[in-house]
Amino acid sequence: MKEKKSNEEEVEKNDEQLEETKLETSEEKNEMQDELGIIEESNSEEENFEENKIEQLEQQINDLKDTLLRKAAEFENYKRRSEKEKESLLEYAAESFIVKMLQIYDDLGRSLQHIEKGDNSDSIKEGIKMVYDKFTKTLDAQGVKKIEAKGTPFDFNLHEALLRQPVEGVEPDTVIEEVEAGYLYKDKVIRHAKVVVSQEVEA
């Protein structure tokens, strides 16, 4: 009888242990599920964060592309405007000079009118000299200057020798006559002076 009771107690004890084991297993299972849920939730948050980050980067790239295209279009427009302004500047570069030349042209026309009317020669001479002086001042204001030639040593940078002529009492290679005047524009020779140059007299 005692042995039967002991067996029953042992069975009951085993049943209790089994229930405890089941309970522990259930709790561990719940804990594992909770942990898996947290991991899955964490992974989901990371995925959402990465997706948002990718979307932000894509938006930034698109914005930069738009900005680059706008800047390229603005530069192209600026380039075209600059080219047009440059072309216009080159095309009308001589405008101010021509306006000044027109004044002298008008003065020459008036001088011719005086000649046709038969005015005295002194007034005609004075009128032409006045036009010449005005022309000289206009050229000088533009940086155009006449090259000094006669009486100066021959310089191939400034002069073009048309003839060499022996002259007594004059150093060889001296300009003794100016056939056509030469001119400088600022520091550039735009026309060499055509000259006759002395050479040594043969004994």
Secondary structure, 3 states (H helix, E strand, C coil): CHHHHHHHHHHHHHHHHHHHHHHHHHHHHHHHHHHHHHHHHHHHHHHHHHHHHHHHHHHHHHHHHHHHHHHHHHHHHHHHHHHHHHHHHHHCCCHHHHHHHHHHHHHHHHHHHHHHCCCCHHHHHHHHHHHHHHHHHHHHHCCEEECCCCCCECCCCCEEEEEEEECCCCCCCEEEEEEECCEEECCEEEECEEEEEEECCCC
